[in-house]
């Protein structure tokens, strides 16, 4: 399967302005090509190339391959707009938008240096990355994107990671996504919980205080707070998804996750504090992390409709709103069965996955209308 690897570049004081100028010129050229394509009503690479290539070379001073990559960026942007139904929009690119490099204009010089084409010619830049990236450095292939973010330069490269052979499963591990416990599995194990909630509240209170202040320095601080909060969510989602996938593989079961459509509801069904919690966590990111990690580990993943799983008794199947005594407590009014509410919902998710269990090894075989199996990189790429 293909993943994206991040590496930080460390340009010196003379290289930095050259990189910025190259990014600006590249995106100016792409914006020009987009305008020409939009006015001519063309979208294909050959058609845009025929109209723009020579002028891009002459006007913007780009190399032949950089001109091709600028046109390629326009083609991708037009396709993206068309997919969203925005056919009448003309793309415009930010001065420091990403620059796409391929093997003709980029080359790795060992594990700690990279050669990039710039307006000043080829430039060799040192780069750093973590142990995880180091272990996969030899798998780099294809294009790389040069990205400028928060005053730093990064390369985002595609790596080809082999998948483990799909495991033979005897059952599923149901996973319920929740407000306090971010994830609870059908064995009753919770993930997230109070430590994460305390950190979330602390960051939220700090953010509200800065918003109330409204000064320029407070707004600058808010930007840092948002980034810190995003990093915190991403780190926790990585940790939780790793724990879930490791448990599933070690016990020889698949993973049953809930579909996320409507997870935050219309907002009126939750109290104000609950709405804040539901909106304040990246549930889609957590599910995506669990899905790709499971795929890489050879663990099948099924997505099921979670409708009424929180109201349905996992023992007798009785479904009624009164079964939920509170947010945390589930007591069936028919048979008296009781369990923590998140645990009960996770068992129901597991049961639905088992009832509509597909044939492992195919992307679509044997699927019931309310469940979908993820077993291939292509399925992950299209958001399954």
Steps between C-alpha positions, in 0.01 A plus 500: 500500500611858440557743787639851524824569685601842632860624508616844610747698290761721666597775251761755606449878485596517131295198391179600678410806282580301186255227601232757575556675166479167317171415671358843417603481135365145465160597642486815288552279196232257617251784556576634152447155344174459693368831366591408142338157536187648657455762231559243224268248664757219500598266780735234364876504540574499121257783430634724780859409412451608138369840609732578793826310496714734291373815672558348844860427401558849363302712747570322828845355435409145603679193371317276257406246767395765750271646233351153448448460875330843523258396224448169680400688816238689300359178353464349848335816636250511214415133551447561871268795434307297246458215749348748746264635235684835470553502126469878472787572743850595387779371729743749652801387699654657808856637459643236732279212390654155461744436216500154344840348421564181309814294441622730223523805727563335836758249618594363842869525580523237768273483806550862614511720188278573203566684174219726374467712189462872583509828313869517592571151365538174686520541876604235754312526829547311826194325641398337828232250596411258776571133556170395344590680175857371515382139501297564183737734316595232248137471389473858370369508145316727261431869549573721800327821606701792634286666769558821696320497833547708814828641370646155427554299184389139472510228237199271483600183322307189400619170645390151407443297818435126466184368661490197723303204368134521608448309822235233539240643735251322718315804629499880513604760753226763510610858563263774617611863469386717786517835675684424825661171402615572146486130414359200687535148364267204537727349769430804717843661462486880477739735323542869567291574805578740782864594421406601145190684624705702751747604232217589260330715766822677590570589138137603445496734801824661387357549150180661629695738721712613205193541280340723763813715519501563125838675476751444221732311734206287616418414138860398435485284809172348381672381184757316710227355721313364197813332372579357843146365529518344152832335586353369826199350322716343231739347754214354707326365191822329393542349847140379526489356147829317560360342816182387325678352197765325712231341718301384197803342333623333818157345565428406137188711449386762252404854598144634478484880486194719479413713202558863591223669299298705746715415802473858623129512426310822437638648822159529671508150643800582721549742786738790437792329675439177307484690169838652580644155567353347185629781279833512682640163400619368163290182485549466125876517551486232770299271274733563204807424712347176625402403144840548336693347793270197490543469124878512539483231770273272296201548732161523319286802586121519471299823519145463635208733553499593872133607504334414834799301627497717811131418570499130410558233763794281400348212701136483385491744208231726646534857367356789692614850594425431868775234501749785541472598865779754453784576264716233663244242614299252296220299669255304283140569608392161364756250632686707758841449340742779594840604370697821443327667205808523277584132561145396411511705176836345404354150542211594270745629239690172524175303460398693190838436342476128573143470366588667169850352489651526151743264332847608611737582215267685266401863510128454433403133526225401739429849633166579653367849421605628843854366520813543292830317512840667462766262372687690229704820459263609225208485742693718744593746224137567414398546860347160578 
